[in-house]
Amino acid sequence: MIITEIQMRGRPTIYDNKEALTKAQQVFWNKGYTATSLPDILAAIGIGAGSFYNAFKGGKKELFSKAIQQRREAFTAFKAELKAAPVPLDLIKEFFRSIAATDQQTHMQGCIIVNTVVEMANLDEELEGEAVTILKEVEAMFTETIAAAQKNGTIKNQTDPAVLGRYLITLWNGINVTRRMYPDNTILAKQIDMQLEILN
C-alpha cells in the first residue's frame, strides 16, 4: 500500500508502507524492542518524526506490532507450501535443518517472534500475546502435518500429534537460544538432526 506522507522540509515524501515495515523489522530484530529508539527507526525508514506519527499513530508499539505480524505472513506462506508438498513432513525437517546453514549474524539474531515472547514477558502483555499467538499457530501447523503423516504412514511414531507438534515448537524455541550459544553450523546440524529423529 502506498502512503503519501505529509510534507517534510517543504517537500512531500512518498514511501512504501510494506517496505518501511521490513526495514523497521530488521532494526527491531537486531536490537530488540526496548533498545530500539525512535531515531533508529526514523533512520531505517528514512522519514521524519512528524511523518512517522502520521503513518503510525500508535508510535513505536504500533510499528512493532505490524512488523511482527509481517513475520506471520511468512509462516502463512510456508503453510501453503506444506499443503502443496508431496511429503510435507520432509519440508518441516528441511525447515529446521536450514537453520544450520545460515550465517553467524543470523544465528545471533535468533527468531524475532521467540525474542518478543521473552522480552515482553512482564513488560507488555499485549505484544507478548501477539507473539505467543503466532507461535501457537505454527505449532498447530506442525501438529496438523504430523497427524496427516501418521495417517498416511509417512511417520512411524504414533505419539499424540499434539504432543509432537508441541515438541517441534519447543525445538524451535530452544534452538533459537542454542544457536546463539553455539553459532557453529556443524554443531547445530548435528543437534537438529538428533532432535528430528523423533519424526521417523
TORTORMAR-121825 format. One record per residue: residue in three letters; x, y, z of N, C-alpha, C in turn; residue number from 1. Coordinates in steps of 0.1 Angstrom, whole numbers, plus 5000, padded with zeros to 4 digits. Last residue first. Example, Ala and Ser with C-alpha at 12.3 -4.5 7.8 and 13.67 -1.06 7.14 Angstrom:
TORTORMAR-121825
ATOM/residuo/n.px/n.py/n.pz/ca.px/ca.py/ca.pz/c.px/c.py/c.pz/num
ATOM/SER/5128/4978/5071/5137/4989/5071/5129/5000/5079/2 $
ATOM/ALA/5132/4943/5078/5123/4955/5078/5132/4967/5078/1 $
end
This chain:
TORTORMAR-121825
ATOM/residuo/n.px/n.py/n.pz/ca.px/ca.py/ca.pz/c.px/c.py/c.pz/num
ATOM/ASN/5108/4601/5128/5110/4590/5119/5099/4579/5121/200 $
ATOM/LEU/5108/4622/5145/5098/4622/5134/5099/4611/5124/199 $
ATOM/ILE/5129/4620/5162/5116/4617/5168/5105/4616/5157/198 $
ATOM/GLU/5150/4630/5149/5149/4616/5149/5135/4612/5154/197 $
ATOM/LEU/5154/4657/5154/5144/4653/5143/5142/4638/5142/196 $
ATOM/GLN/5175/4658/5171/5162/4661/5176/5151/4656/5166/195 $
ATOM/MET/5196/4651/5154/5193/4642/5166/5179/4645/5170/194 $
ATOM/ASP/5196/4674/5137/5193/4660/5132/5190/4650/5143/193 $
ATOM/ILE/5203/4694/5156/5190/4694/5149/5186/4680/5144/192 $
ATOM/GLN/5229/4687/5162/5219/4688/5173/5205/4687/5167/191 $
ATOM/LYS/5242/4688/5137/5241/4675/5145/5230/4675/5155/190 $
ATOM/ALA/5238/4715/5131/5233/4705/5122/5232/4692/5129/189 $
ATOM/LEU/5252/4728/5152/5238/4729/5151/5232/4719/5142/188 $
ATOM/ILE/5279/4720/5146/5273/4717/5159/5258/4717/5158/187 $
ATOM/THR/5281/4732/5121/5283/4718/5123/5277/4713/5136/186 $
ATOM/ASN/5277/4760/5125/5268/4752/5117/5269/4737/5119/185 $
ATOM/ASP/5277/4777/5155/5286/4769/5146/5277/4759/5139/184 $
ATOM/PRO/5271/4793/5177/5268/4797/5164/5277/4790/5154/183 $
ATOM/TYR/5260/4785/5205/5269/4778/5196/5266/4781/5182/182 $
ATOM/MET/5243/4804/5216/5254/4798/5224/5265/4792/5216/181 $
ATOM/ARG/5227/4809/5195/5234/4820/5200/5246/4815/5209/180 $
ATOM/ARG/5215/4784/5192/5223/4789/5181/5231/4802/5185/179 $
ATOM/THR/5200/4782/5216/5212/4774/5214/5221/4779/5203/178 $
ATOM/VAL/5178/4798/5210/5187/4802/5220/5201/4795/5219/177 $
ATOM/ASN/5167/4785/5189/5170/4799/5187/5177/4806/5199/176 $
ATOM/ILE/5162/4761/5200/5173/4761/5190/5177/4776/5187/175 $
ATOM/GLY/5139/4765/5215/5152/4762/5221/5164/4764/5212/174 $
ATOM/ASN/5118/4770/5197/5122/4780/5207/5136/4778/5213/173 $
ATOM/TRP/5120/4746/5182/5122/4759/5176/5126/4770/5186/172 $
ATOM/LEU/5114/4727/5202/5127/4727/5195/5130/4740/5188/171 $
ATOM/THR/5088/4735/5207/5098/4736/5218/5112/4736/5212/170 $
ATOM/ILE/5077/4729/5184/5077/4743/5187/5087/4745/5199/169 $
ATOM/LEU/5080/4701/5185/5087/4708/5175/5087/4723/5178/168 $
ATOM/TYR/5064/4695/5207/5078/4691/5208/5086/4700/5197/167 $
ATOM/ARG/5039/4701/5198/5045/4710/5208/5060/4707/5210/166 $
ATOM/GLY/5037/4681/5180/5037/4694/5175/5043/4704/5185/165 $
ATOM/LEU/5037/4659/5197/5048/4660/5188/5049/4675/5182/164 $
ATOM/VAL/5012/4664/5210/5025/4663/5218/5037/4665/5209/163 $
ATOM/ALA/4995/4662/5189/4996/4675/5196/5008/4675/5204/162 $
ATOM/PRO/4998/4635/5181/5004/4646/5172/5004/4659/5179/161 $
ATOM/ASP/5007/4611/5203/4997/4621/5201/5003/4632/5192/160 $
ATOM/THR/5029/4588/5186/5026/4596/5198/5016/4607/5194/159 $
ATOM/GLN/5037/4571/5166/5023/4573/5168/5019/4581/5181/158 $
ATOM/ASN/5062/4570/5143/5059/4574/5157/5044/4578/5158/157 $
ATOM/LYS/5064/4567/5116/5061/4555/5124/5056/4559/5138/156 $
ATOM/ILE/5052/4586/5089/5059/4586/5102/5054/4574/5110/155 $
ATOM/THR/5036/4580/5067/5049/4586/5065/5058/4586/5077/154 $
ATOM/GLY/5011/4570/5069/5022/4561/5072/5036/4567/5069/153 $
ATOM/ASN/4989/4586/5069/4993/4580/5056/5005/4571/5057/152 $
ATOM/LYS/4987/4593/5096/4975/4587/5089/4980/4580/5076/151 $
ATOM/GLN/5010/4606/5101/5007/4594/5109/4996/4586/5101/150 $
ATOM/ALA/5007/4628/5085/5018/4619/5082/5015/4606/5089/149 $
ATOM/ALA/4985/4641/5097/4983/4636/5084/4994/4626/5080/148 $
ATOM/ALA/4998/4648/5121/4986/4639/5121/4984/4633/5108/147 $
ATOM/ILE/5018/4665/5112/5022/4652/5118/5010/4643/5118/146 $
ATOM/THR/5003/4687/5103/5011/4680/5093/5015/4666/5099/145 $
ATOM/GLU/4991/4695/5127/4982/4691/5116/4990/4683/5106/144 $
ATOM/THR/5014/4703/5142/5005/4692/5146/4997/4686/5135/143 $
ATOM/PHE/5024/4724/5127/5032/4712/5129/5023/4701/5132/142 $
ATOM/MET/5002/4742/5130/5006/4738/5116/5015/4725/5117/141 $
ATOM/ALA/5003/4746/5157/4991/4739/5151/4994/4734/5137/140 $
ATOM/GLU/5027/4760/5158/5026/4747/5165/5014/4739/5159/139 $
ATOM/VAL/5019/4783/5145/5030/4775/5139/5029/4761/5145/138 $
ATOM/GLU/5001/4792/5164/4997/4789/5150/5007/4781/5143/137 $
ATOM/LYS/5018/4797/5185/5008/4787/5186/5002/4783/5173/136 $
ATOM/LEU/5033/4819/5175/5039/4806/5178/5030/4794/5179/135 $
ATOM/ILE/5012/4838/5174/5019/4834/5162/5026/4820/5164/134 $
ATOM/THR/5006/4840/5201/4996/4836/5192/5002/4831/5179/133 $
ATOM/VAL/5030/4851/5211/5026/4838/5215/5015/4832/5206/132 $
ATOM/ALA/5028/4877/5199/5039/4868/5196/5036/4853/5199/131 $
ATOM/GLU/5006/4887/5212/5006/4886/5198/5016/4876/5193/130 $
ATOM/GLY/5014/4886/5239/5003/4878/5235/5002/4876/5220/129 $
ATOM/GLU/5034/4906/5239/5037/4892/5242/5026/4883/5237/128 $
ATOM/LEU/5018/4928/5234/5028/4924/5224/5032/4909/5226/127 $
ATOM/GLU/5003/4927/5259/4996/4927/5245/5006/4922/5234/126 $
ATOM/GLU/5020/4929/5280/5012/4917/5278/5006/4916/5264/125 $
ATOM/ASP/5051/4939/5283/5039/4944/5276/5031/4931/5272/124 $
ATOM/LEU/5065/4929/5306/5068/4942/5301/5056/4947/5293/123 $
ATOM/ASN/5062/4902/5313/5062/4912/5324/5065/4926/5319/122 $
ATOM/ALA/5077/4895/5282/5072/4889/5295/5073/4899/5306/121 $
ATOM/MET/5091/4905/5261/5078/4912/5265/5072/4906/5278/120 $
ATOM/GLU/5113/4889/5256/5115/4903/5260/5102/4909/5266/119 $
ATOM/VAL/5101/4864/5249/5110/4865/5261/5111/4880/5266/118 $
ATOM/VAL/5085/4871/5227/5079/4864/5238/5088/4866/5251/117 $
ATOM/THR/5106/4881/5210/5095/4890/5216/5088/4884/5228/116 $
ATOM/ASN/5121/4859/5204/5127/4870/5211/5116/4879/5218/115 $
ATOM/VAL/5102/4846/5188/5107/4840/5201/5113/4851/5210/114 $
ATOM/ILE/5101/4865/5167/5089/4861/5175/5093/4855/5188/113 $
ATOM/ILE/5127/4866/5157/5121/4878/5163/5109/4875/5171/112 $
ATOM/CYS/5152/4843/5165/5139/4844/5159/5132/4856/5165/111 $
ATOM/GLY/5186/4852/5162/5176/4843/5166/5163/4845/5158/110 $
ATOM/GLN/5209/4867/5159/5197/4874/5159/5186/4865/5165/109 $
ATOM/MET/5229/4848/5157/5229/4857/5169/5216/4865/5170/108 $
ATOM/HIS/5224/4836/5132/5223/4828/5145/5222/4838/5157/107 $
ATOM/THR/5229/4858/5116/5215/4853/5117/5214/4844/5129/106 $
ATOM/GLN/5257/4860/5119/5248/4871/5123/5234/4867/5125/105 $
ATOM/GLN/5266/4835/5108/5267/4838/5123/5258/4849/5127/104 $
ATOM/ASP/5242/4822/5084/5255/4828/5088/5254/4831/5103/103 $
ATOM/THR/5226/4789/5080/5227/4803/5079/5240/4809/5085/102 $
ATOM/ALA/5224/4762/5082/5231/4767/5070/5232/4782/5070/101 $
ATOM/ALA/5208/4755/5104/5223/4753/5105/5231/4758/5093/100 $
ATOM/ILE/5183/4759/5093/5188/4768/5104/5203/4768/5105/99 $
ATOM/SER/5177/4739/5077/5182/4751/5071/5187/4761/5081/98 $
ATOM/ARG/5165/4720/5094/5179/4718/5090/5185/4730/5084/97 $
ATOM/PHE/5139/4730/5096/5148/4730/5108/5162/4729/5104/96 $
ATOM/PHE/5131/4726/5069/5129/4739/5076/5139/4740/5088/95 $
ATOM/GLU/5134/4699/5066/5143/4708/5059/5143/4722/5065/94 $
ATOM/LYS/5112/4691/5082/5126/4687/5086/5136/4696/5079/93 $
ATOM/ILE/5091/4702/5066/5093/4707/5080/5108/4703/5085/92 $
ATOM/LEU/5094/4687/5044/5096/4701/5043/5098/4707/5056/91 $
ATOM/ASP/5088/4662/5053/5101/4664/5048/5104/4679/5047/90 $
ATOM/LEU/5060/4665/5057/5069/4663/5069/5084/4665/5065/89 $
ATOM/PRO/5049/4666/5031/5050/4678/5039/5060/4677/5051/88 $
ATOM/VAL/5056/4654/5002/5058/4649/5016/5060/4661/5025/87 $
ATOM/PRO/5047/4672/4982/5043/4658/4981/5045/4650/4995/86 $
ATOM/ALA/5033/4704/4991/5044/4695/4990/5040/4680/4990/85 $
ATOM/ALA/5011/4720/4994/5014/4717/4981/5026/4706/4980/84 $
ATOM/LYS/5011/4724/5021/4999/4718/5015/5002/4714/5001/83 $
ATOM/LEU/5035/4737/5025/5033/4724/5031/5021/4717/5024/82 $
ATOM/GLU/5030/4762/5013/5040/4753/5007/5038/4739/5012/81 $
ATOM/ALA/5012/4772/5032/5008/4770/5018/5017/4760/5011/80 $
ATOM/LYS/5030/4776/5053/5019/4766/5054/5013/4763/5041/79 $
ATOM/PHE/5046/4796/5043/5052/4783/5045/5041/4772/5046/78 $
ATOM/ALA/5028/4817/5044/5033/4813/5031/5039/4799/5032/77 $
ATOM/THR/5025/4819/5071/5014/4816/5063/5018/4811/5050/76 $
ATOM/PHE/5051/4828/5078/5046/4814/5083/5034/4810/5075/75 $
ATOM/ALA/5050/4853/5066/5060/4843/5062/5056/4829/5066/74 $
ATOM/GLU/5030/4865/5081/5028/4863/5067/5037/4853/5061/73 $
ATOM/ARG/5043/4868/5105/5032/4859/5104/5029/4855/5090/72 $
ATOM/ARG/5059/4889/5100/5065/4876/5101/5055/4865/5100/71 $
ATOM/GLN/5041/4909/5102/5046/4907/5088/5053/4893/5088/70 $
ATOM/GLN/5037/4911/5128/5026/4905/5120/5031/4902/5106/69 $
ATOM/ILE/5059/4925/5135/5059/4910/5138/5047/4903/5131/68 $
ATOM/ALA/5052/4950/5124/5064/4943/5120/5064/4928/5123/67 $
ATOM/LYS/5030/4957/5139/5028/4954/5125/5040/4947/5119/66 $
ATOM/SER/5042/4960/5164/5031/4951/5162/5030/4947/5148/65 $
ATOM/PHE/5059/4982/5158/5065/4968/5162/5054/4957/5160/64 $
ATOM/LEU/5041/5002/5153/5050/4998/5142/5056/4984/5145/63 $
ATOM/GLU/5029/5004/5178/5021/5000/5166/5030/4995/5155/62 $
ATOM/LYS/5051/5012/5193/5044/5000/5196/5036/4995/5184/61 $
ATOM/LYS/5058/5037/5182/5068/5026/5182/5060/5013/5184/60 $
ATOM/GLY/5026/5050/5173/5041/5051/5176/5048/5038/5174/59 $
ATOM/GLY/5000/5050/5166/5003/5044/5179/5018/5043/5182/58 $
ATOM/LYS/5001/5061/5141/4997/5070/5152/4999/5064/5166/57 $
ATOM/PHE/5020/5061/5116/5018/5051/5127/5014/5059/5140/56 $
ATOM/ALA/5019/5083/5099/5016/5069/5094/5013/5059/5105/55 $
ATOM/ASN/5023/5104/5117/5012/5104/5108/5008/5091/5102/54 $
ATOM/TYR/5047/5096/5128/5035/5096/5137/5022/5098/5129/53 $
ATOM/PHE/5063/5100/5105/5062/5087/5112/5050/5086/5120/52 $
ATOM/SER/5061/5127/5100/5056/5117/5090/5054/5104/5096/51 $
ATOM/GLY/5074/5137/5123/5061/5140/5120/5054/5131/5110/50 $
ATOM/ALA/5100/5126/5121/5092/5122/5132/5077/5125/5129/49 $
ATOM/GLY/5108/5116/5086/5109/5124/5098/5099/5120/5109/48 $
ATOM/ILE/5123/5086/5071/5113/5097/5072/5115/5105/5085/47 $
ATOM/GLY/5137/5062/5069/5141/5074/5060/5130/5084/5060/46 $
ATOM/ILE/5138/5039/5082/5127/5041/5073/5130/5052/5063/45 $
ATOM/ALA/5162/5042/5097/5160/5030/5089/5149/5032/5078/44 $
ATOM/ALA/5158/5066/5110/5170/5064/5101/5168/5053/5092/43 $
ATOM/LEU/5136/5060/5125/5135/5071/5115/5146/5069/5105/42 $
ATOM/ILE/5146/5041/5143/5135/5037/5134/5135/5047/5122/41 $
ATOM/ASP/5166/5055/5157/5169/5043/5150/5159/5040/5139/40 $
ATOM/PRO/5150/5075/5169/5159/5079/5158/5164/5067/5150/39 $
ATOM/LEU/5135/5058/5187/5128/5065/5176/5138/5069/5165/38 $
ATOM/SER/5154/5028/5195/5150/5042/5197/5142/5048/5185/37 $
ATOM/THR/5155/4997/5208/5154/5004/5196/5147/5018/5199/36 $
ATOM/ALA/5155/4984/5232/5167/4991/5229/5166/4999/5216/35 $
ATOM/THR/5129/4971/5232/5133/4981/5242/5145/4990/5238/34 $
ATOM/TYR/5130/4953/5210/5120/4964/5211/5125/4975/5220/33 $
ATOM/GLY/5162/4945/5194/5151/4943/5204/5142/4955/5205/32 $
ATOM/LYS/5182/4948/5175/5183/4955/5188/5173/4951/5198/31 $
ATOM/ASN/5175/4932/5152/5189/4933/5157/5190/4938/5171/30 $
ATOM/TRP/5147/4934/5151/5153/4921/5151/5167/4922/5157/29 $
ATOM/PHE/5144/4962/5148/5139/4955/5160/5145/4942/5162/28 $
ATOM/VAL/5156/4964/5122/5161/4971/5134/5157/4965/5147/27 $
ATOM/GLN/5139/4948/5107/5153/4944/5108/5160/4951/5120/26 $
ATOM/GLN/5115/4962/5109/5116/4949/5115/5130/4944/5117/25 $
ATOM/ALA/5120/4984/5094/5119/4986/5108/5120/4972/5115/24 $
ATOM/LYS/5120/4972/5069/5132/4979/5074/5132/4981/5089/23 $
ATOM/THR/5094/4963/5067/5105/4954/5066/5118/4960/5072/22 $
ATOM/LEU/5079/4986/5069/5078/4976/5080/5090/4967/5079/21 $
ATOM/ALA/5087/4999/5045/5090/5005/5058/5090/4995/5070/20 $
ATOM/GLU/5075/4982/5027/5090/4983/5027/5094/4989/5041/19 $
ATOM/LYS/5049/4987/5033/5054/4974/5035/5069/4974/5036/18 $
ATOM/ASN/5047/5014/5026/5044/5010/5039/5050/4996/5042/17 $
ATOM/ASP/5068/5033/5007/5060/5021/5006/5059/5016/5021/16 $
ATOM/TYR/5064/5069/5005/5071/5057/5008/5062/5045/5008/15 $
ATOM/ILE/5070/5102/4996/5061/5090/4994/5070/5078/4997/14 $
ATOM/THR/5069/5135/5008/5076/5122/5007/5066/5111/5005/13 $
ATOM/PRO/5069/5169/4997/5062/5157/5000/5070/5144/4999/12 $
ATOM/ARG/5089/5194/5013/5087/5186/5001/5079/5173/5005/11 $
ATOM/GLY/5095/5208/5036/5089/5215/5025/5086/5207/5013/10 $
ATOM/ARG/5104/5190/5054/5113/5200/5049/5108/5206/5036/9 $
ATOM/MET/5077/5171/5045/5089/5171/5054/5099/5180/5047/8 $
ATOM/GLN/5042/5168/5044/5054/5175/5039/5065/5174/5050/7 $
ATOM/ILE/5030/5135/5048/5029/5149/5050/5042/5156/5046/6 $
ATOM/GLU/5030/5108/5023/5034/5115/5036/5031/5129/5036/5 $
ATOM/THR/5010/5085/5011/5015/5098/5008/5018/5105/5021/4 $
ATOM/ILE/5016/5051/5008/5011/5061/5016/5017/5074/5013/3 $
ATOM/ILE/5006/5022/4991/5014/5034/4990/5008/5045/4999/2 $
ATOM/MET/5008/4988/5000/5000/5000/5000/5009/5012/5000/1 $
end
